[in-house]
Amino acid sequence: MTLSRRGVLGLAGAIGAAGAAATPAPAAAAGGPAGGQAGGRVRTGFGQLAADGYAALAGQKVGVVTNPTGITADARHLVDVLHADHRVDLVAVFGPEHGFRGTAQAGGSEGASRDPATGLPVYDTYGRSGQRLADVFTTAGVDTVVFDIQDIGARFYTYIWTLYDCMRAAALAGKALVVLDRPNPVGGRRPAGPVLERPYASFVGREPIALAHGMTAAELARLFNGEFLARAPEGPVRLRTVAMTGWRRESFFDETGLPWVPPSPNVPTPATALAYAGTCLFEGTNLSEGRGTATPFEVVGAEGLDRRWAEAADALELPGVWFREAYFTPSFSKHAGKVCGGVRLIVHDREAFDPVRAGIGLLVTARRTWSGFAWRTDHWIDRLTGSDRVRTMVDAGAGVEEVAADWAAGLARFAAVREEYLLYP
């Protein structure tokens, strides 16, 4: 990895004092109609924007990139709130993968439409980047693009690359971009897993960051602008980040006091998000990652697997997690309608739990205990992990610690660069 330590921080200033994010907001600051805390301990970027009277958007035609997770602390959607407020000239909505209303499955979107609640045009951004996306912003007639979507902390979860693509497109179109921050639901104490190598870049990883990046959307936007867009032909975007108050890096989502809305159809709970960075690796195999069950990404398996896999995985004694024998029947996706044997993850110490090592442990033991194990023929696993190293090492019989040691140097370099862009203690 060749990340520079260039700091274009002046272009990524937080609204107000960025250091305010270090101070928990008192309960007395709970907001009312403006969309504030409603008694929660954490105030999101939108809550802070509202508390400031939307000053950052004054005099601008605004478009919002969002989905069902773009809500206030009292569970109203920000599009409805902004549209009803005379201080904001909201003219467009932009939908990412899964769509503005969140009805589409992975790899899909809802297309263009008109929002029945507000009458606003809804533009489909999925699959668009560069000049094609810049043209969408120009057609929509916006001056400023606002991004507010709940991420879940994994490099291959595509909303952060929607953010990245919107930043590049806004720079091309001469628009400003404002990121309203939300918590990383699995915390942000440290990054984990391999760092993407550029030849393996795709929409599940545009740039070399760690698989579990341990950052918020606003922090990632600052890093994208300072490390990647600064050397792109279009240059950095005019970026403003609106930080949260009250969020700390060790916080998990259930400690924020905020309502949870599934960011996509197969991430129904914060527990799903906790496992996702590891078990989503099974998208690159012939095993089901639990899509089509009540607990996607918390169960993994296939026809023909039995208790030996769970026993082998549990024998690794990985920190913070137990692996239990499980059986399930997916209603759609891989192995739909068939009884699958496999593993259920039970996280008993989430602070010690490393989802990426858990995912590698499951790959290693599945490969060793089940003769039917196979990688997807398109080597999708290489896109997910960011290189061919995990696949080739697992095939060669490497163990979890050997695989993790292979990415350690790149991870350390990323962790050092990441420090420059963090907003929270």
C-alpha positions in Angstrom: 0.0 0.0 0.0 1.2 3.5 -0.8 -1.0 5.8 1.1 0.6 9.3 1.5 0.4 11.4 4.7 -0.8 14.4 2.8 -3.4 16.3 4.8 -6.0 18.3 3.0 -7.6 19.0 6.3 -8.6 22.5 5.5 -11.0 21.2 2.9 -12.5 18.8 5.4 -13.3 21.0 8.4 -16.2 20.1 10.7 -19.0 22.5 11.1 -18.5 24.3 14.3 -15.7 23.1 16.5 -14.7 19.6 15.4 -13.5 19.0 18.9 -17.0 19.3 20.2 -17.4 15.6 19.2 -15.2 14.7 22.2 -17.8 16.0 24.7 -20.9 13.9 25.3 -24.0 16.0 24.8 -26.0 16.4 28.0 -29.5 15.0 28.2 -30.8 18.5 28.6 -29.8 19.2 25.0 -32.5 16.8 23.7 -34.1 18.3 20.6 -37.7 18.7 19.7 -39.0 19.5 16.3 -35.6 20.3 14.9 -34.6 16.7 15.1 -32.2 16.7 18.0 -31.4 14.0 20.5 -34.9 13.1 22.0 -33.2 11.9 25.1 -30.4 9.9 23.4 -26.8 10.2 24.5 -25.4 10.6 21.0 -26.5 13.4 18.6 -25.9 12.6 15.0 -24.6 14.9 12.4 -28.1 15.6 11.3 -29.1 16.4 14.8 -26.2 18.9 15.0 -27.1 20.4 11.7 -30.6 21.0 12.8 -29.5 22.4 16.1 -27.4 24.9 14.2 -30.5 26.0 12.2 -29.3 24.4 9.0 -26.8 27.3 8.6 -24.5 25.2 6.5 -27.2 24.8 3.8 -28.5 28.4 3.7 -29.0 29.8 0.3 -28.2 26.5 -1.5 -30.2 24.1 -3.6 -29.8 20.8 -1.8 -29.9 17.2 -2.8 -29.7 14.4 -0.2 -28.1 10.9 -0.7 -29.9 8.7 1.8 -32.0 5.7 2.5 -34.3 4.5 5.3 -31.4 5.0 7.9 -31.4 8.7 7.4 -33.6 9.4 10.4 -33.8 11.8 13.3 -33.5 10.7 16.9 -37.3 10.5 17.1 -37.4 8.3 14.0 -38.6 10.8 11.4 -36.9 10.7 8.0 -34.6 13.6 7.3 -36.1 14.2 3.9 -39.5 14.8 5.4 -38.0 17.1 8.0 -35.8 19.1 5.6 -38.7 19.4 3.0 -41.0 20.8 5.7 -38.5 23.4 6.9 -38.5 26.8 5.0 -34.8 27.3 5.9 -33.8 24.5 3.5 -34.3 24.4 -0.3 -34.4 20.7 -0.8 -34.8 19.9 -4.5 -33.7 16.2 -5.0 -33.1 12.9 -3.4 -30.5 10.4 -4.5 -30.9 6.6 -3.8 -27.9 4.2 -3.3 -27.8 0.4 -3.6 -31.0 -1.0 -2.2 -32.7 2.2 -3.1 -34.0 5.3 -1.2 -36.8 3.2 0.4 -34.5 0.2 0.9 -36.6 -2.4 -0.9 -34.0 -3.8 -3.3 -31.8 -6.8 -2.5 -28.0 -6.8 -2.8 -26.8 -5.7 -6.2 -30.0 -3.9 -7.0 -31.7 -0.5 -6.7 -35.2 1.1 -7.1 -34.6 3.2 -10.2 -35.8 6.8 -10.7 -39.1 7.9 -9.2 -40.9 10.7 -7.4 -41.2 10.5 -3.6 -45.0 10.3 -2.8 -44.6 12.0 0.5 -42.8 15.2 -0.6 -43.2 15.1 -4.4 -39.4 15.4 -4.8 -37.6 13.6 -7.7 -35.6 10.6 -6.6 -32.6 9.8 -8.7 -30.9 6.4 -8.8 -27.1 6.6 -8.2 -26.4 2.9 -8.1 -23.9 1.8 -10.7 -23.1 5.4 -11.6 -19.8 7.1 -10.9 -17.5 9.7 -12.5 -19.0 11.9 -15.1 -22.2 9.9 -15.3 -22.9 10.6 -11.6 -21.8 14.2 -12.0 -24.4 14.6 -14.8 -27.1 13.4 -12.4 -26.1 16.1 -9.9 -26.1 18.7 -12.7 -29.5 17.5 -14.0 -31.0 17.7 -10.5 -29.9 21.3 -10.2 -28.3 21.1 -6.8 -25.5 23.3 -5.4 -24.8 21.0 -2.5 -25.0 17.2 -2.1 -25.7 16.0 1.5 -24.8 12.5 2.4 -26.5 10.8 5.4 -26.5 7.0 5.5 -25.8 4.5 8.3 -22.7 2.5 7.5 -21.7 -0.8 9.3 -17.9 -0.6 9.3 -16.8 -3.0 6.6 -14.9 -2.1 3.5 -17.1 -4.1 1.2 -20.3 -2.6 2.4 -21.0 -0.3 -0.5 -22.4 2.9 1.0 -18.9 4.2 1.8 -18.1 3.8 -1.9 -21.3 5.6 -2.8 -19.9 8.4 -0.6 -16.6 8.2 -2.4 -18.2 8.2 -5.9 -20.4 11.2 -4.8 -17.4 13.1 -3.7 -15.6 12.6 -7.0 -18.7 13.4 -9.0 -19.4 16.5 -6.9 -15.9 17.7 -7.6 -16.4 17.1 -11.3 -19.7 19.0 -11.3 -18.4 21.8 -9.2 -20.8 21.0 -6.3 -20.1 21.1 -2.5 -20.6 18.0 -0.4 -21.7 17.8 3.2 -21.4 14.6 5.3 -23.8 14.2 8.2 -22.1 11.7 10.5 -23.5 8.6 12.2 -21.9 6.0 14.5 -19.9 3.1 13.4 -22.2 0.5 15.0 -19.4 -1.9 15.8 -17.2 0.8 17.4 -14.0 2.3 16.0 -11.1 1.5 18.4 -8.9 0.0 15.8 -8.9 -1.2 12.2 -8.6 -4.9 11.3 -8.0 -7.2 8.4 -6.2 -6.9 5.1 -5.8 -3.6 3.2 -7.0 -3.6 -0.4 -4.4 -3.7 -3.1 -5.3 -1.4 -6.1 -5.4 -4.1 -8.8 -8.4 -5.6 -6.9 -10.4 -2.4 -6.7 -14.1 -2.6 -7.4 -17.4 -1.2 -6.0 -16.8 -3.3 -2.8 -13.5 -1.5 -2.4 -12.4 1.5 -4.5 -9.3 2.4 -2.5 -6.7 0.8 -0.1 -8.3 0.9 3.3 -8.6 -1.9 5.9 -11.4 -4.5 5.6 -12.8 -3.4 9.0 -11.8 0.3 8.9 -13.0 1.4 12.3 -14.1 4.8 11.1 -17.3 6.8 10.7 -18.6 8.1 7.3 -17.3 11.6 8.0 -13.9 10.4 9.0 -13.7 8.3 5.8 -14.8 11.3 3.8 -11.9 13.3 5.3 -9.5 10.4 4.5 -10.8 10.0 1.0 -10.4 13.7 0.3 -6.9 14.0 1.8 -5.4 10.7 0.6 -7.1 9.8 -2.7 -9.1 12.7 -4.2 -6.2 15.1 -3.7 -4.3 13.2 -6.3 -7.3 12.5 -8.6 -7.6 14.5 -11.9 -10.7 16.4 -10.6 -9.0 17.2 -7.3 -10.6 17.2 -3.8 -14.2 18.1 -3.3 -15.4 21.1 -1.3 -16.1 19.0 1.8 -17.8 19.8 5.1 -18.3 17.2 7.8 -20.9 17.6 10.5 -19.6 15.7 13.5 -21.7 13.9 16.1 -21.6 14.8 19.8 -21.4 12.2 22.5 -20.0 9.3 20.5 -16.8 7.6 21.6 -14.7 5.1 19.6 -15.4 2.2 22.0 -19.2 2.6 21.8 -21.4 -0.1 20.2 -24.7 0.9 18.6 -26.8 -0.2 21.5 -24.9 2.3 23.7 -25.8 5.3 21.6 -29.5 5.8 22.5 -30.3 6.0 18.8 -33.0 4.0 17.0 -31.7 1.3 14.7 -33.0 1.0 11.1 -31.7 -1.9 9.0 -29.2 -0.3 6.5 -30.0 -3.0 4.0 -32.4 -5.9 3.9 -29.9 -8.5 5.2 -28.6 -6.4 8.1 -31.6 -6.5 10.4 -29.8 -5.8 13.7 -26.6 -4.4 15.2 -25.6 -8.0 15.9 -25.7 -8.7 12.2 -23.3 -5.8 11.7 -21.0 -7.1 14.3 -20.5 -10.4 12.4 -20.7 -9.0 8.9 -17.0 -8.1 8.3 -16.1 -11.8 8.8 -18.9 -13.9 7.5 -19.6 -11.8 4.4 -16.4 -13.4 3.1 -18.5 -16.5 2.5 -20.1 -14.6 -0.4 -16.9 -15.6 -2.2 -17.6 -19.4 -1.6 -20.3 -21.9 -2.4 -21.6 -21.7 1.2 -24.7 -19.7 2.3 -23.9 -16.7 4.4 -27.3 -16.9 5.9 -29.2 -14.7 3.4 -32.9 -15.8 3.4 -32.8 -16.6 7.1 -33.8 -14.7 10.2 -30.1 -14.3 11.2 -28.1 -13.5 8.0 -24.3 -13.4 8.5 -24.8 -15.0 12.0 -25.2 -18.4 10.4 -23.1 -19.9 7.6 -23.5 -23.3 6.0 -24.4 -25.6 3.1 -25.9 -28.9 2.2 -23.7 -31.7 3.4 -22.0 -29.9 6.2 -22.3 -31.4 9.7 -21.1 -30.8 13.3 -17.4 -31.4 12.5 -17.0 -27.9 11.1 -18.4 -26.1 14.2 -16.2 -28.3 16.4 -13.1 -27.5 14.3 -13.9 -23.7 14.3 -14.6 -23.7 18.1 -11.3 -25.5 18.7 -9.4 -22.5 17.4 -10.5 -20.7 20.6 -10.7 -17.3 18.9 -11.3 -14.4 21.3 -14.8 -13.3 22.1 -16.7 -15.9 20.0 -18.1 -19.4 20.2 -19.0 -21.5 17.2 -22.1 -23.7 17.6 -23.5 -26.3 15.3 -26.5 -25.0 13.4 -29.1 -26.0 10.8 -31.2 -23.7 8.7 -33.2 -23.4 5.4 -32.7 -20.3 3.4 -35.8 -18.9 1.8 -33.8 -17.3 -1.1 -30.2 -16.9 -2.3 -27.7 -19.8 -2.1 -29.2 -23.2 -1.2 -32.7 -21.7 -1.1 -35.3 -24.2 0.2 -32.6 -26.7 1.2 -31.6 -27.7 4.7 -28.0 -26.5 5.4 -25.7 -27.6 8.1 -23.1 -25.2 9.4 -22.1 -22.8 12.2 -23.8 -20.1 14.3 -21.5 -17.4 15.7 -22.2 -16.5 19.3 -20.3 -13.4 20.3 -19.8 -13.5 24.1 -17.3 -10.7 24.4 -17.7 -8.1 21.7 -14.8 -6.0 22.8 -12.4 -9.0 22.3 -14.1 -10.2 19.1 -12.3 -9.7 15.8 -14.8 -10.5 13.0 -12.2 -10.7 10.3 -10.1 -13.3 12.2 -13.4 -15.2 12.9 -14.2 -15.1 9.2 -10.7 -16.4 8.3 -11.0 -19.1 11.0 -14.3 -20.3 9.5 -12.8 -20.3 5.9 -9.8 -22.3 7.1 -11.8 -24.9 9.0 -14.5 -25.2 6.3 -11.7 -25.9 3.7 -10.2 -28.5 6.0 -13.3 -30.3 7.1 -15.7 -30.3 4.1 -14.6 -31.9 0.8 -17.4 -29.9 -1.0 -15.9 -26.5 -0.2 -15.3 -24.3 -3.2 -14.5 -20.7 -4.1 -16.8 -18.9 -6.5 -15.4 -19.3 -9.9 -15.1 -15.5 -10.5 -12.7 -15.3 -7.5 -15.1 -12.9 -5.8 -13.3 -13.6 -2.5 -10.3 -11.7 -3.9 -12.5 -8.6 -4.3 -13.8 -9.0 -0.8 -10.4 -9.5 0.8 -8.6 -7.0 -1.5 -6.0 -9.4 -3.0 -5.5 -13.1 -3.9 -3.5 -13.7 -0.7 -6.3 -15.0 1.6 -7.5 -17.4 -1.0 -4.1 -18.8 -2.0 -2.9 -19.1 1.6 -6.1 -20.9 2.7 -5.7 -23.2 -0.2 -2.1 -23.9 0.8 -3.2 -24.9 4.3 -2.2 -21.8 6.2 -3.8 -21.2 9.6 -5.5 -18.1 11.0 -2.4 -16.6 12.5 -0.3 -17.1 9.3 -3.0 -15.4 7.2 -3.3 -12.5 9.7 0.5 -12.0 9.8 0.5 -11.6 6.0 -1.6 -8.4 6.2 0.0 -7.0 9.4 2.4 -4.6 7.8 -0.2 -3.0 5.5 -2.6 -2.7 8.3 -0.1 -0.9 10.5 0.6 1.6 7.7 -3.2 2.2 7.2 -3.7 2.6 10.9 -1.0 5.3 11.0 -2.5 7.3 8.2 -6.0 6.9 9.6 -5.1 8.7 12.8 -4.8 12.0 10.9 -8.5 11.9 10.0 -10.2 10.8 13.2 -12.8 13.1 14.8 -13.6 11.3 18.0 -11.7 10.1 21.1 
